[in-house]
């Protein structure tokens, strides 16, 4: 479905690489999460997949075709893309926002309407109530749901998500993560998600790609990384998550050490 091989990106045309030899793949129905320190190349890697950023070297294939052989506009219309802050068009209704890509692809009006209503129900927004609302009439969680619907409208095989839950309150964030996971498992697209939240990565991912200074440090399941970290950096990431879990457990009511710092 999606395969990156030896992908590199230099912004100055020299030998300084923001992304330096990244390799990973994402199969149908799989959630791959990119993690690492700020500036390690996570978002740049994501944007090279849909050619918002052009790679310097390496191969990126979607559905068996190198993305460089596809017109970038057509490519972006075939790949779902969800960003932090959603980016809805403020002058368009919910239905109009969700139908942007089908409209650009020339879908028949009835087909587009049916697809939009199907997606709104999927993201728990009743069409009769929400399809004619404006973005300013929605909560942050509702806007993010519309963003998911828009990304899925043209039935993409690959969906890219850049910190999609980062701007939400904790309760909404947790609820939407669960709903997204259910939708992704139901529809079966390959998902590549960027996050700074290691706990989120461990809870959502089938596989985690750890990047550092533009390079792949380790790829594995959450269990692999927790039980067999490769190198000090990955071990530190895992230990940070483990310490947080232990601190939460220590203040859970009913435990003998309740109230411990």
N, C-alpha and C positions, 0 to 999 in steps of 0.2 A: 504494500500500500504506500509506504513512505520509506525512503532509504537515503541516508546521508553518508558519504564516504570521503574521508580526507578533506573535509570542507575547511577552507581558509578565507579570511577576510583581512586585507590591509587597506587602511584608509589613506595612507600616504604614498602608496605605490612602492614602498620599500620592503624591508625585511622585518618591520614591526607589525605583528598581527594581533588584531582584536580577537579573532577566532583562528586557532592554529591546529588544524587537523582533527576536527570533530567527526566522529563516526557513531551513528546509531540508526535504528530502524523502528518503525511503529506498524504493527500488524492491524488488520481490521478488528475493531472492538477493543483495542489496547489503549491504555492511558500511560503515556510516557511523560514524566515530569523532569524539567531541567532546574537544577538548583546550583547554588554557589554564591560566592561573595559578589557584592556590587561591582560592576565593571568586568565580570569574568566572561562576558560574551553570550549570556542567555538570550536576551532580547534580539541581539544581532543575529544569532543563529536562527531564531524563530522567523525574523523578517527575511532572511535569505531563502527560506522555503517558498514564500509567496512572492519573492523578488521585489519587495519593498526596499531591500538592500541587495545589490548584486554581489555574488561571491567572487573572490579573486581566483580561487582554485578549488578543485574537487568536484564531486558529483552529487547532485540532488535529484532523486527520481520520485515522482508521484504517479501511482498506478502504472509503473513500468516505463514512463517517459521522462527524459531529462527535462527539468523545468526550463532550461535555456532554449529548448526547441519549441516552447509554447509562448504565444503572445502574452506579455505580462498582464495585460488587462483581462484577457480571457482566463489566465491562470488564477488571478485573484478572485474572479467571479466563481471559480470552481472549488475554491478552498474557503471554508468558514473561518472567520476571524473575530475574536472577542477580545476587547481591551478593557483595562481598568478605567472606570468613568464612563463606559458604554459608548459615548459618542453618537447618541441619537440625534437626528435632524430636528431641531426645535420647532420648525414650521410645519412638520408633517405629523399626522396622526400615528397612533400605534400601528394600525394596519398598513399605512403607507411606509412607515419605517421598516416593518417586517417584510414588505414586498419589494424592496428596492432591487435586489438581485434578480428575482423572477421577472420583474418589469424590464430590466436592462437586457435580459435574455430573450425577451419577446414572448413570454408565456401568455396564453389566452387568459382573458380577464377572469372567467369562471374558475379555471384551474388555479390561478393565483389566489383568488379569494378562498377557495376550499383549502389550499395549502396553509394560508395564513391562519384560518380558523383552527385547523388541525394543530398547528404549532402553538397557538395561544393556549389551547386546552392542555397541550403537553407541558407547558411551562406554568400551568395553574393560573391562567388569566382568562376568565370567561369572555369569549368574543363579544357577546351581546352587551357586556358591561364596559369592556376596555378597548375594543377595536377603534372607536372614534375619539378616544381621549388623546390629549396632547401630552408630550413628555413632562411638561411642567405640572401636570395633574397627577403624576405618579410618584411613589416613594422610590428611594434608591434601589431597594430590592426589586420592585416592579420594573424599573428601567433596565436593570441587569437581566431580568427575565426576557424583556423585549429584545435585548442585545443577543441573548442566546437564540431566540426565535429567528432573528434576522440572519444569524450566522448559519442556521440550519435550513433556511428557506429553500435553497436550490439543491437540497439533498447531497451535500458534499461528502466525499469519502474521507477527507481529512479536515479537521478543525484545529486551529491554532488559538491558544488562549494566553494572553499576557497579563498576569496578575488580575484575573477577572473578579476576584472576591476581595481585593485589597482595600477598597474604599467603603466597605460595608461594616455595619455594627456586628458584634460577635454572634448574636442570635441569628440574624439574617444570613450572615456568612455561613454559619454551620448548616442552616436549613438549605441554602442554595447549593452548597457543595454536595449534600446528599441527593438533592433533586437532579443536579447535573450528572452525577454518577449513574443514577437510575436511567436518565434519558440516554446517556451514552451507551449503556449496556443494552437498552431496548433497541436503539437505532443501529448501532454497530459501527460507527465511524471510528477512525483512528484519531486520537486526541493527543496533542503535544501542548503541555502547559508549563508556563514559567511562574515560579513563585519564590519569594524570599522566606516563606514560612516552612520550616523543615517539618513541623508537625503536620501541616497540610499535605506536604509531599508524601509523608509516610502513610497517611490515611487514604489518599486518593490514588496513588500510583500503582500500576502493575510493575513498572520498572522506573528506576530513578537514574538520571544521568547527572553525575556530579562534575561540574566544570570549575576549573581554577586557572586564572590567567590565560583564558582562551583555549585551554586544553582539557580533554576528557581525563578525569582522574579515576573514576570508577563507574561502571554501569551494572546495575543489579536490582533485584527485587528489594522492597523494604526490609524483609527478613535478612537477605544477604548482607545489606549494608549494616544492619544492626549487629548481626552475629559475626560477620567477617569483613570489617572495614579494611580497605587497602590503603595504608599510609596514615600519617598523623593527622592530615587535614580532614579526611573522611571520619576518622575516629573522633576527632573533636566535634564535628557536626553531630554525630550520633550521641556523643556523651552529653552535649547541650540539651538535646531532646530528652534523653534519659533523666537528666537532673531535673528538668522541668516536670516530668511525669512523677518523679519521686517527691518533689515538693508539693505537688497537688495531692498526691496520695497521703502525705504526712498531715495535711490539714483537713482530711476527709472526716466528717463526724463519725464517731464510733470506733476510731482507731485509738490504740493506747497512746500514741504520740501526738494526738490531736493538739494543735496549737504550737507545734514545734516550728522553728524558723526554717 
